[in-house]
């Protein structure tokens, strides 16, 4: 059993495990605060959480945020008898791609996810994404692949963005080593090998 919350990435405590009904269908668990957040959105999850996968829960949370935003927009124009629809932004489209990929990202990756609309070209689409550590500099962030390149980015709340980029045609080979709880992805380019420790070992195979 994973000993970190599947949603926020914080270590699970003995109090979290006492909840008893916080296990997901794919084996992950939610901490007590995230479990409360989930059942606030859907009360049926109190007894049925173990029938839902991580991606389905994150999809529910994303939908609730979108619905709440649309409600606020429509409510602000009730007096004018008109409804204003906010078209999805580029970042909204990127987050939809992440949900569609069933990516297991914690809230610790939010800063990097929010930076993606500045990193991705307009014609780029995510084909894989994971959370991990660049073992060359021990920076933690997200690594993703598009139809053009593989990129690792790390953005701190009060800092800039650190980016490592690998154009597909410059990659000679990719090696993967699986461990019990994580995987090591090695990207080999001419004269250089960069290693990434992926928090979810299944992400390595996807990438």
N, C-alpha and C positions, 0 to 999 in steps of 0.2 A: 504493500500500500504506500502511495506517495505520502510523504510527511510534510508537504507544503500545500497550501491552499491552491487549488487549480485556477481560481479566479484572480486572486490578488498576489499570490506568490509568497505570502508570509508563512513561517513555520507553524504547523498545527500544534496546539497545546492540548493538554489532557482535558481541559474544559471544552475545547472544540469537539473532541472525540466523544464527550458525554452527550452531545446533541443526538447522536444515534441514528439520525435519518439524513445525514449530510453527505452520503456517498453517491457519486454519479455512476452512470451505466458503464463508462469506460474506465472505472477504477479510481478516478480522482475523488478528492474530498473538498468540501468547502469549510472554511472557518466559520465560526458562529456569526460574525457580522455579515459576511457574504451570504450565508444561509438566510439570515433575516432579510437581506436585500432581495434575494430571489423570491422568497415567499410573499414579500410585500407586492411584488409584481404579479405573482400567480399563487394564490393561496393553496391551490391543489398540490403544489410542490411539497407541502408539508409531509405528505404521505407517498408521493410518487417521484421524488427526486431521482431515485435509483433507476428510473426508466428513461432518463434524459442524459444525453451526452453533453460534454463541455461546450461544443459549438452551438448546440441548441439553447443552452442557458445564456451564453454571450449574445446570441441572436435575440432572445427575449429582452435582455437588458438594452441592447442597441435600439430595438423597436420601441421600447418604452420611452427612451430619450427622444427619439424622432417624433413620436406621438405627442409627447409633452411640449416639444418645441412648436409643432404645428398648432396645438391647442392655444398656446400663448399668443401666437401670431394672429390666429383667428379672433381670439377674445379681444385683442387690442383694437380691432376694427368693427366690433359689434355696433358701436354708436354710429358709424358711418354706413352701416348696412352693406358691408362688402367683406369678402374673404381674400386675403393675400397669401398666395402659395409661394414659399421659398424653394426655388429649384435646387436640386442637390448640388453641392459644391464638388470640386475635384477631390477634396479630402473625404467627403461622404462616399464617393465612388470607390476610393482606395480602401476605406474601411469595409465596404460591402465585399470587395474582393478578398479581404482577410477573412471575413466570416465564411465566405464560400469555400475557402481553402481549409476550413476546420482547424485553423491555426491555434496553437495553445500559447497565447501570450498573456502575461500577467499585467496588472495595472502599472507595474514598474517600467513597462515598455511604452507607456502612454506618450512620454516626451518624444521618443523616437518615431512612433506612429504618426504623431501630429506633424512631424517634420517631413514626412514622405511626399507631401504635395510640393515641397521645395526641392526635393531630390529627384523625383521621377519626372521624366519627360512626358509630354502630353500623350504620346503614342505608346508609352510603356504600360505593360500590365503585369501585375505580380503573378508568378507561377509557383512560388514557394516562399515561405517566410518562417523564421524561427528566432528564438531568444537564446542568447548565449554570451560567451566571453571570448574576446580575441586574446589568445594565449601569448602573442608577441608583446603586448603592452598591458595585458590584464584589464582592458577596458570592457565594460559590460554594455550590451546593447542588442540590436537586432541584425540578423543577416538575412538577405532576401535575394531572390533571383527573378529577373525579368527575361523577356525574349532576347535581350541584348547583353546583359551583364549580371554579375554577382556583386553585391555591395554590402558592406558592414558599416553601420553608423552607430555612434554613441553621442547622445546629447544630454547634457546635465542641465538642471533647472536654471542655474545662473551662469552656465558656461556656453561655449560654442559647440559646434558639431565636429566630431572627428569621423572621417570617412575613409574607408579602404575600398577601392574599386578594382574589379577584375573583369575586363572585357572578355566575352566568351572565346573569341578567337585567340586570345593570349593565354588561355588556360591549357596546359599540356595534359594534365590528368587530375583526378580527384580521388582521394583515398578516404575510407571510412573505417573507424574502429569503434565497435560497440562495447560499452561497459554495462554494468547492472542498472545504473540509474541515468546515464548520460551517454553521449557519443562524441567522438573527436572527428571533425571534418578537416582534412588537409587539402588545400588548394595549391597545386604545383604550377608555377609559371616559370619562364626561362630564368634560371639562376636563383629562384626564390621559392620557399614553401611557407605558407601561412596556415596556422592551425587555429581552429575554433572549437571550443567546448560548448556543445549544445545541451541545454538543460533537459530537454526531452529527447531521449535517444532515438525515437522513431522519426524525429525531424531530419536526422542525417540521411536516412534513406530517401525521403521526399526530395531533399535538396539535390 
